[in-house]
């Protein structure tokens, strides 16, 4: 007997388990929920459904992340340049969908992120000065908006920018949450307008928010115990791994 999106009870519980694990990873690092879920969900649902679900879950779990971080006003103050730059860039990226091969973009983006992570690990003083925060944030939003429209995966760019601000962990989590919640909303609206998110996908996505949020809260508790410099290195190492996977996927494509 099917319940939602053609999934029986066991498959539905498996989807929730995937989002719990993905939420836990996000709780530790502040990102990577879509990476984990997209790697596992295609064994349970079509890839298109997995992407549509991520748009819904991404928005709501980042609201949880913002609330858990506290001082949302300070986080929004760091995030707004990226969001402002991202909004007009998404339509531009949509127009470029047919002109840039996804494999090529994945390789270029992965190489850029890998170089950034390597420089940040070997040169800890690689920072975004406060006087340049707004223009660099706007530029980051512009690039991530185009990349997000083309690939639905601008997360590494967001993380790279926020890491370069050298924020305390709580403010890092809140700022990243504000940026990703904004992107999740834009992504959900895009999927909805394209017909990729219907009532069934929306319902399954909303039901998946609870296990993803519980996973996030569990992972966030673990992350709070990690010293600041160790946390920065952990994030950069995860970012480097993600970049390598992007390059490998681009070469395979």
N, C-alpha and C positions, 0 to 999 in steps of 0.2 A: 504493500500500500504506500503510495507516494504522499508526501506531505507538502513540501514547498519546493518549487523549481524542479519537480520530478525526483526529489531526493527522499529516500526512505529514512526511518529513524536513525539507523546506524550511520548512513552517509551524512545526515544532518549533524549528528554529534561529532563526526570527523571534521566537518567544516568548522564547527565551533572550537574544536581542539586546535586546529591550524591557527585560528585567530588568537587563541589564548597564547600559544607559543610565539606568534608574531608580535603580539602585544607585549610579552615579556622582554623580547629582544629590544623593542622600542623603548620600554621602560628603563633599560640599562643605558642605551646609547642615545635615545632621543629621536631615533629614525630607524629605518630598515623594515618597518612593518610591511610595505608593499613588496619588498624584495623577498622576504620569507614567505609571505602568503602566495605570491605569484609562482614561487618555486614549487609549492605543494598543492595548491588548489586545483591545477589542471588535471590531477589524478582523480578529482571528484566532480568537477564541473568544467564546461568549456572555457577556454582562455578568455573569450569575450565576456563571459559572465564573471570570471574572476576579476578582470579589470574594472568592470562596472561595480562589483561589490566593494572593491578597494576605494573607489571614489567616495562611497557612502561612509564606510568605516573610517577612512582617513580623516574626514571632517570631524566626526564626533569624538574619536579618540584623541585628536589634538585639542579639542575643547577640554577634555579630561586632563591632558598634559598641561595646559595653560593654568587650569585651576589648581592642580597639584603643585605647580612651581611657585604660585603666589606672586604678588606684586605684578598683576597683569598690565597695569599702566606702564611700568618701566619696560616690560617685555614688548608691548605694543610700540613704545617709543623707539626701540631698536629695530623693530620689524617693518615699520611703515614704509621706509624707502624701497625695500624689496617688493612689497605688495604693490606699491604705486607704480613701480617699473614693470611689474609682471602683467598688470591688467591690460594695458594697450598692446603688449607684446604677444599675448596669446592669439588674437586674431591674425597677426602677422605670421605666426608659426603655422596657423591653420592654412593660410594661403600657400605656404612653402611645402606642404605635405608631399606633393607630387614631384617636387624639384630636387629634393635631397634624399638620397638612399638612407634608410634607417641604419643599415650596417655601417656605412661610412660615418654617420653622425655618432654612433655608439663607440667606434674606435677613437674618433677625435676627442669626444667627451671623456672617455676612459683615460686617454693619455694625459689630458689636461688635469684631471682629478688626481691621477697617480703622481704627476710632477708636483702638484700642490702639496699632497700628503708627504711626499719624500722631503721636500724643502722644509715643511713645517716640523717634521720629526728631527731633521738634522740641524735646523736653524730655528730654535725656539723663539727668537725675537722677530719672526716673520709675522707682523701684525698689521691690522688696518688702523691707521691713526684716527683719533676722534675727529680731527678736522676734515678728514676725507670720507668719513663714514657714510654721509648722505649720498654724495655722487657715486661712490663705489656700490652702495646699496641699490641705487637706481639702476646702475649698469648690470648688477647681478640679477635684479628683477627682470630686466629686459632680456638678458640671455636665457635665464631660466624659464621665462614665459614662452619663448620660441621653442626651446628644447622640450618643455612640458607639453606643448601642443603637438610636437612631432613624435615624442616617445612616451609620454605619460610618466617620465622618470627624471624630474629635475632635482630630486632630493640631494644628490651629492653636491650640487652647486650651492643649495641652501646651507648645507652643513659646512662646506668650505668657508663660506662667508661668515657664518656665525662663530665658527672656531677662531677665525682671524680677529674677532673682536675681543678675545681673551676675557670672556665673562665668567663669573662664578657659575657653578653647575646649575643652580636653581634658575638664574636669569638666562643661561644658555638654553635650558629646557623650555622656559616660557617663551623666549624669542623664537626658537625653532617651531614651537607649537603654533604660535600666531601665524607664521609664514606658511606652514604646511596646512593649517586649517583653511586659510584663504585659498590655497591651491586646491585643496580637496573640494571646496565649495564650487570653484570654477570648473573643476573636472567633472563633478556630479552634474552640474547644469549642462555641460557640454554633452555628456553621455545621454542625459534626459532629452535634450533637443534633437540628438541624433537618433533617438529611439532605442538606444542600447540599454537604458535603464527603464524598465516598466514596473508595474506594481509588484510583480513577483520578485524581481531583483531588489527592488527597494525594501520590501518586507524582509527578505533574507539578509540584506545588508544591515537593516536596523536590528534584527535579532542577533547578528554577529557582533554588534557594538559591545554588548555586555561581556562576553568572554574576552574580547580584545582589551576592554577597559580593565577587567580583573587581572589579566596578564600584565598589562602596563603597570598597574599599581604594585604588583608583586616584584616586577623587574625594577621599578623605580626605588623601592626600598633597598634592594641590593645595590643599586647604583649610588645611593646616598652614602654608602659605607666605603666607597672607593676614593682615595685621596685625589685632590684636584689635578695634579700633574699626571698621575697614573690614569685618571679618567680621560684627560686630553690625549694621551698617547693611545689609549684604547680606542677612542673615536677615530683618530687618524689611521690606526692600523686597520680598523674595520672599513674605513673609507678607501684605503689602498686595495684591500681585498675586493671590494665592490668594483673599483676601477678595473682591476684585472679581469673580473668576470665580464664586465662590459666590453672590454677589448676582445676577449675570447669569443663572446657572443657575436660581436661584429665581424670577426674573422671567419667564424663558422657560417655566417649569413652570406 
